[in-house]
Structures are given as C-alpha cells and as structure tokens.
Amino acid sequence: MTQPSFVPITDGQRLRPVMAQPTATHVAGKVAEMRSPEVTSGDLFGSPGPDQGYALLLAHHMSDSLVLRDDEDAHDVEVGAALLAGRRASLYGRAPAIYDLQVALGIFGYLTAAPADLVEVRQVLFRSIGHSYSAQRQLVDAVPERSLRMTPDQAASSTSNWRAHIIV
C-alpha cells in the first residue's frame, strides 16, 4: 500500500525497494511429474490427464438430456461417458470439456433415438460400469482413437453407422 508523503513515519516504517527475483522454470521432485514426452500405455494404464474428475460433474449436468430406455441406468451412463470424455480430453492434453461429453454420448446414441442394435451393445458395455474397473477399461478400449477425435456433430450423426466407431 502506498504511503502518503504528508504522514510522518519513522525510517523503519518506510517502504523499501523490492528486488525482482527470477521465476522458477522447473520444480524438481514432484511425484507425478512426467519426465519424458512419451505417455506410458498398455493394458490397465488408462488415459492420464489433468482434472478428469470434472467430467463426472459435466456428465451429471447433462443427465437431463439423455435419451434412455427404461432398463438403462442414468448413473452408469454418466460414469461411462465421463470415462470416455476423460480419454478424449487426454488425447489433446487438457482437462475434459462439455464437447468431450457430447462426443462420448453421441457415439453411443444417448443424445438422440438410437438404433435397437446399438442400444443392445451399449446396454452390455454400460451395465454396472461404476462398480468394475475391468468393465470400465473394456468400455474405454471399445472406442478407437479416431472415433474420439470426431466433432460433437459428427458423433451425433454417426449412430446409423455405429459399427465403424465401436469395437464389439
């Protein structure tokens, strides 16, 4: 805070000039710090990325726009869509956004009326997915990278040709 010149102060209370310190360019020793440009991949490694839990909140906010049959559980769909959105966001090296959820839900036809054969496949993939890590990995691995790189509009219109975007 500035000091007006007309206020009497002692020498110890006067502001002293500040010396600028250089900004740190690297902080070593972080446990989760990645030390190489290659991301470890393989079975059960997942798709690391920043703030992937945010996808669960976004999926919950989109639950009102889901087109579900009576025997489908909205919670399972939210968890599965959040997993796929997290994987899509990690492909771009960023945190999940609403567009990632739109692509994930569009691929499986949850935003419009889906064909009956796609509904049968998605019921198997999404059933009780919040309780099984192997089922989560199976769902995420069922969607190839090229499908996750689609735009939300492309994903929404891909339900008629869903076999090209989901590995069954």
N, C-alpha and C positions, 0 to 999 in steps of 0.2 A: 504494500500500500504506500502511496506517496506521502511525503511529509511536507506540509506547507512551510514556506520559508519564514513565516511570521511567528511560528510556535517555537518557544525556547526549549531546546533539548540538550542533553549532555552529549559529550563525544561518544560515549558508549552506546547511545541510542541512535546514532546516525546510521543511515543505510550505507553499506559498503558496496563497492562494485563487485559484480559477480563474474567469475571466470567460467567461460563456457567449456564444458567437458565433451570430449568426442563421444558419439553414440556407439554403443557396442554393436559390432557386426555379427558376432556369433557367441552364443552362450553354450558352452560345452557341458556335457554331463547330464543332459535330460534323458530320462529313462526311455521315453517313447520317440526319441529323435531318430529319424531315418538318416542313415549315413551314406546311402547310395541312391542313385536315381531309379534303380530297379525295385519294384514292389514285390515282396515275396508272394508267390502264388502257388496254388495246388489245392488238393483236397482239404476241406475243412479250414482253410485260412480265411475265407470271407473276403470282403472288399473294404479295406481300411480307408477311412476318410474323416474329415472333421465334422463334428456335431451331427452325427447321423441319427441320433435320438429325436431330433427336431422333426424328422419325417413322421414319427408317430403322432405328434401333435397336428401336423398338417393332414394326415390321414383321418384323424378323428374329426377335424373340421369339415372334411369332405364327405363324411358318412351320410349326410342328408341327401346327397346327390347320387348315391349308389343305387343301381337297379339290381335288386337281389330277388331270388326266388325264396319261397317260404322256408325251404330246408337249408338255406345258406346263412351263416352267422356273420354279422357285420364286424364283430371283433376280429375274427380270423381274417377277413378281407383287409381290414385296416393293418394288421400286423404284416401280412404278406405284401401288401402294397408298399408299406414303409421299408421293408427289406429290399424290394426291387428299386424303390426310389433311392435308397442309400447306395445301392450298387451303381445305379446310373449316375448319381452325383459324384461318386468316387472315380468314375471314368474321366470326368472333367476336372478332378482335383479340387472340388468345392463341397460345401455343405448342401444338403437337399433343399430344393425349392418346390413350389407348387407344380411347376411344369413336370418335374420328375414323377410326382404322384399321378398327374394326368396321363403320362405315358404308361406307367405301370398299370393303372386301372383300365386304360384304353386298350392295351394289348389283350387283356382278358375279358373285355366287353362289359365291364362293370358300370360304364357311364351311359350305355345305350342298351337296347334289347339285343342280346347275343344269340347266335345260333344254338340249337339244342346240343349239338355235338361238342361245341366249345364249353357249354355250361357243364356237361358231364366231366370234361377234363379238368376244368377249374375247380369243381367240387372235390375231386380227388386230391389235387395239389394243395388246396387251401384248407382242407379239413383238419381242425385241431392244430394248426400250424404254430400257434403260440406256445405249445407245450412240448415241442420236439425239435431239437437242433438239427437232427438229420433231415427232418421234413422241411425245415427252413432252407437248408443247403440245397435240397432237391428242387425246391421251387425256384430259387435264385439261379441254379445251374440250368434250369429248363428254358431260360430265356437267353438266347445268344446276344453277344455284344452289339451286333448290327441292328438288332431289334430295339435295344435300349437306346440307341443313338437316333431313333426316329423322332420327329417333332410330335407334339401332342395331337395335331390334326391328322398326321399320318397314322398314329397309333389308334385313334378313334375309328378311322375308316378301314383298319386292317382286319376287323373281326370276320369279314367274309372270307378272307384268305389267311386264317389264323394259323394254319399248319406251317406256314413259312416263317412264323415268328416264335413258335413254341416247340421245343423238342420234347416229344412224348415218349 
